[in-house]
Amino acid sequence: MTLKDKLAAQRIYMLLGALFITSLVVSNLIFQKFFYWYPFDIEIFGSKLFVVSVGILPYPITFLITDLISEIYGKKRANQVVITGIFASLFSVLIVFIADLVPAVDSSPINDDIFSNVFGRTILAVGASMTAYLCAQFVDIQIYHFWKRLTKGRHLWLRNNFSTWLSQFVDTLSVVLLLCLFEVLPWHMFQGLLISGFLFKVIVALCDTPFMYLGVYIFRKRFNLKVNEEINLL
């Protein structure tokens, strides 16, 4: 690979990392709004089945990006992005915490009570999310590379979906459980949010498979990569 190609690969890696971090941080800031993601009012275990937090919308993007980085740049680079995302999320918590402490002036469009109501639980949410996210992302990367070695780089759909499904279940279970334990969410929402959140993520994982194939195809064509070949940025 030429120096020009390596510089291009480095820029793309940084762009993917930026998209990953943005999706992760935003998902933790907007989690308190809930919506129906399917137009049927069905209850299971006394909870609305298709109700999920808007924070779930950008979250599947993070798993698509880590799978793409794992496929093209390797396991080490994928782990680096995950760790960087944790740092960015913790730093965002610090900013929100300081902003919550600063008293609002009388003419402020958003007063202290509204701001605290919207962002006051961000610290607990990020703590729960980061614990779940850390477990889920490393599970995703480990399983992805297990299937990649086992299939010798073939059957991309298999490792993309199987790694994401299991890691998303770990993530959904962990974050909903922790948010209920910290009383950020009521316990009566636990079963409904667990089932609905996981079901939503499974469907999204299936839908993003064509984008995974497209991304891998573009990378392999642009950088003349063989099946199972990774870009070494060093």
C-alpha positions as CSV (number, residue, x, y, z in Angstrom):
1,M,0.0,0.0,0.0
2,T,1.4,3.4,-1.0
3,L,1.8,6.3,1.5
4,K,-1.1,8.1,-0.2
5,D,-3.4,5.1,0.4
6,K,-2.3,4.9,4.0
7,L,-3.1,8.5,4.6
8,A,-6.5,8.1,3.0
9,A,-7.2,5.0,5.1
10,Q,-6.1,7.0,8.2
11,R,-8.5,9.8,7.4
12,I,-11.4,7.4,6.9
13,Y,-10.6,5.7,10.2
14,M,-10.7,9.0,12.0
15,L,-14.0,9.8,10.3
16,L,-15.5,6.5,11.4
17,G,-14.3,7.1,14.9
18,A,-15.9,10.6,14.9
19,L,-19.2,9.1,13.8
20,F,-18.9,6.4,16.4
21,I,-18.2,8.8,19.3
22,T,-20.9,11.3,18.2
23,S,-23.5,8.5,18.1
24,L,-22.5,7.2,21.5
25,V,-22.4,10.5,23.3
26,V,-25.7,11.7,21.8
27,S,-27.5,8.5,22.7
28,N,-26.6,9.1,26.4
29,L,-27.9,12.7,26.3
30,I,-31.3,12.1,24.8
31,F,-32.3,8.8,26.4
32,Q,-35.2,10.2,28.5
33,K,-37.6,10.6,25.6
34,F,-39.6,7.4,24.6
35,F,-41.6,6.6,21.5
36,Y,-43.4,3.9,19.6
37,W,-41.2,2.3,16.9
38,Y,-44.0,0.1,15.6
39,P,-47.6,1.3,15.1
40,F,-49.3,-1.3,17.3
41,D,-50.3,-0.9,20.9
42,I,-49.4,-4.3,22.3
43,E,-48.6,-5.0,26.0
44,I,-46.4,-7.8,27.3
45,F,-45.8,-8.4,31.1
46,G,-47.9,-5.2,31.6
47,S,-45.5,-3.0,29.6
48,K,-45.9,-1.5,26.1
49,L,-44.0,-3.8,23.8
50,F,-42.9,-1.3,21.1
51,V,-41.9,1.6,23.4
52,V,-38.2,2.4,23.3
53,S,-36.0,5.4,24.2
54,V,-34.9,7.8,21.4
55,G,-31.4,7.1,22.8
56,I,-31.5,3.7,21.0
57,L,-31.7,5.4,17.5
58,P,-28.0,6.2,17.1
59,Y,-26.8,3.3,19.2
60,P,-26.9,0.5,16.5
61,I,-24.7,2.8,14.4
62,T,-21.9,2.2,16.9
63,F,-22.0,-1.6,16.4
64,L,-22.1,-1.2,12.6
65,I,-19.0,1.0,12.8
66,T,-17.0,-1.3,15.1
67,D,-17.8,-4.3,12.9
68,L,-16.7,-2.3,9.8
69,I,-13.5,-1.2,11.6
70,S,-12.9,-4.8,12.8
71,E,-13.3,-6.1,9.3
72,I,-11.0,-3.6,7.6
73,Y,-8.6,-2.3,10.2
74,G,-8.5,-5.2,12.7
75,K,-9.3,-6.0,16.3
76,K,-6.8,-3.6,17.8
77,R,-8.2,-0.6,16.0
78,A,-11.7,-1.5,16.9
79,N,-10.8,-1.7,20.6
80,Q,-9.1,1.7,20.4
81,V,-12.3,3.3,19.1
82,V,-14.3,1.7,21.9
83,I,-11.9,3.0,24.6
84,T,-11.9,6.5,23.0
85,G,-15.7,6.4,23.1
86,I,-15.7,5.7,26.8
87,F,-13.4,8.6,27.4
88,A,-15.6,10.9,25.3
89,S,-18.7,9.9,27.2
90,L,-17.1,10.4,30.6
91,F,-15.9,13.8,29.5
92,S,-19.4,14.7,28.3
93,V,-20.7,13.8,31.8
94,L,-18.2,16.2,33.4
95,I,-19.4,19.0,31.1
96,V,-23.1,18.3,31.9
97,F,-22.3,18.1,35.6
98,I,-20.6,21.5,35.6
99,A,-23.4,23.0,33.5
100,D,-25.9,21.7,36.0
101,L,-24.1,23.4,38.9
102,V,-23.9,26.8,37.3
103,P,-27.0,28.8,38.3
104,A,-29.2,30.2,35.5
105,V,-30.0,33.9,35.3
106,D,-33.7,35.0,35.5
107,S,-33.8,35.8,31.8
108,S,-32.5,32.3,30.8
109,P,-34.9,30.5,28.4
110,I,-34.1,27.3,30.3
111,N,-34.2,27.5,34.0
112,D,-32.3,25.3,36.5
113,D,-35.3,23.0,37.2
114,I,-35.9,22.2,33.5
115,F,-32.2,21.7,32.8
116,S,-31.8,19.4,35.8
117,N,-34.9,17.5,34.9
118,V,-33.6,16.9,31.3
119,F,-29.9,16.4,32.0
120,G,-29.7,15.8,35.8
121,R,-29.9,12.0,35.4
122,T,-27.3,12.0,32.6
123,I,-24.5,10.9,35.1
124,L,-26.4,7.8,36.2
125,A,-27.5,7.1,32.6
126,V,-24.0,7.4,31.3
127,G,-22.6,5.3,34.2
128,A,-25.1,2.5,33.4
129,S,-24.7,2.9,29.7
130,M,-20.9,2.8,29.8
131,T,-20.9,-0.4,31.9
132,A,-23.3,-2.1,29.5
133,Y,-21.6,-0.6,26.5
134,L,-18.1,-1.7,27.6
135,C,-19.3,-5.3,28.0
136,A,-21.3,-5.3,24.8
137,Q,-18.7,-3.8,22.5
138,F,-15.9,-6.1,23.7
139,V,-18.3,-9.1,23.3
140,D,-19.2,-7.9,19.8
141,I,-15.5,-7.5,18.8
142,Q,-14.5,-10.9,20.3
143,I,-17.3,-12.8,18.7
144,Y,-16.9,-11.0,15.4
145,H,-13.2,-12.0,15.1
146,F,-14.0,-15.6,16.4
147,W,-16.4,-16.1,13.4
148,K,-14.0,-14.3,11.1
149,R,-11.2,-16.7,11.9
150,L,-13.5,-19.7,11.8
151,T,-14.9,-18.8,8.4
152,K,-11.5,-17.6,7.1
153,G,-13.0,-14.2,6.2
154,R,-16.1,-15.6,4.4
155,H,-19.8,-15.3,5.3
156,L,-19.7,-11.6,6.3
157,W,-23.4,-11.7,7.1
158,L,-22.9,-14.4,9.7
159,R,-20.3,-12.7,11.9
160,N,-21.9,-9.3,11.4
161,N,-25.3,-10.4,12.7
162,F,-24.4,-13.1,15.3
163,S,-21.8,-10.8,17.0
164,T,-24.3,-7.9,17.0
165,W,-27.3,-9.9,18.2
166,L,-25.5,-11.3,21.2
167,S,-23.7,-8.1,22.1
168,Q,-26.9,-6.1,21.8
169,F,-28.7,-8.5,24.1
170,V,-25.9,-8.0,26.7
171,D,-26.1,-4.3,26.2
172,T,-29.9,-4.0,26.5
173,L,-30.1,-6.3,29.5
174,S,-27.3,-4.5,31.3
175,V,-28.4,-0.9,30.7
176,V,-32.1,-1.4,31.5
177,L,-31.2,-3.4,34.6
178,L,-28.8,-0.7,35.9
179,L,-31.2,2.1,35.1
180,C,-33.9,0.4,37.1
181,L,-31.6,-0.4,40.0
182,F,-30.6,3.3,40.1
183,E,-34.3,4.3,39.9
184,V,-33.7,6.3,36.8
185,L,-36.5,4.1,35.2
186,P,-39.4,2.4,37.1
187,W,-39.2,-1.4,37.4
188,H,-42.5,-2.0,35.7
189,M,-40.9,-0.9,32.5
190,F,-38.0,-3.4,32.7
191,Q,-39.5,-6.4,30.8
192,G,-41.1,-4.3,28.1
193,L,-38.0,-2.2,27.5
194,L,-35.8,-5.3,27.5
195,I,-37.8,-7.2,24.9
196,S,-38.7,-4.2,22.8
197,G,-35.1,-2.8,22.8
198,F,-33.6,-6.1,21.9
199,L,-36.2,-6.7,19.2
200,F,-35.6,-3.3,17.7
201,K,-31.8,-3.8,17.7
202,V,-32.1,-7.3,16.0
203,I,-34.2,-5.8,13.2
204,V,-31.8,-2.9,12.8
205,A,-28.9,-5.3,12.7
206,L,-30.6,-7.2,9.9
207,C,-31.3,-4.0,8.0
208,D,-27.7,-2.7,8.3
209,T,-26.2,-5.9,6.8
210,P,-26.4,-4.6,3.2
211,F,-24.6,-1.4,4.4
212,M,-21.9,-3.6,6.0
213,Y,-21.4,-5.4,2.6
214,L,-21.4,-2.1,0.8
215,G,-18.8,-0.6,3.1
216,V,-16.5,-3.6,2.9
217,Y,-16.9,-3.7,-0.9
218,I,-15.9,0.0,-1.2
219,F,-12.9,-0.5,1.1
220,R,-11.7,-3.6,-0.7
221,K,-12.0,-2.0,-4.1
222,R,-10.5,1.3,-3.0
223,F,-7.5,-0.2,-1.3
224,N,-7.1,-3.5,-3.3
225,L,-7.7,-5.7,-0.3
226,K,-8.1,-9.5,-0.5
227,V,-10.7,-11.4,1.5
228,N,-9.6,-11.4,5.2
229,E,-6.9,-8.8,4.5
230,E,-6.7,-5.9,6.9
231,I,-5.2,-2.4,6.6
232,N,-2.2,-1.8,8.8
233,L,-2.0,1.9,9.7
234,L,1.4,1.7,11.4
